[in-house]
Amino acid sequence: MTRAAIGVGSNMGDPQGNVRAALRALKRVGKVVASSRLYRTRPWGKTDQPAFCNAVALVDTALSPRALLDALKSLERELGRVPGERWGPRVIELDILL
C-alpha cells in the first residue's frame, strides 16, 4: 500500500460541491485516510477566472503511480471535466502531489 496526497480543485459550476463529490469519488482508488478543509485560492497562470475551491486528501492505494494517474483522469472525466486551455477554468482537477 502506498500513501498518496491528492490535490482537488474546482472553479466552475458549484466548486464546493464539485470538490466534495471528488473527495467522495477518491474512495474508488483507495482508502481516504484524511482530507483537509475546503479552502479558496486565487487562480495561477491564467488569472482572469474565478477563484478555486481546493482540498487535499491522503489516500492509501495499491495502484502504481501510472495506474493512479490513469484512475484520477478517469474520475475527472466522470465528474465532468473536459479538455480546455492550460491553467484555465475547470469543473474538477485531481493532481498527484506526493
PyMOL commands that set and color helices and strands:
alter all, ss='L'
color gray80, all
select helices_A, chain A and resi 15-28+65-78
alter helices_A, ss='H'
color red, helices_A
select strands_A, chain A and resi 2-10+31-35+39-41+52-61+93-96
alter strands_A, ss='S'
color yellow, strands_A
deselect
rebuild
show_as cartoon
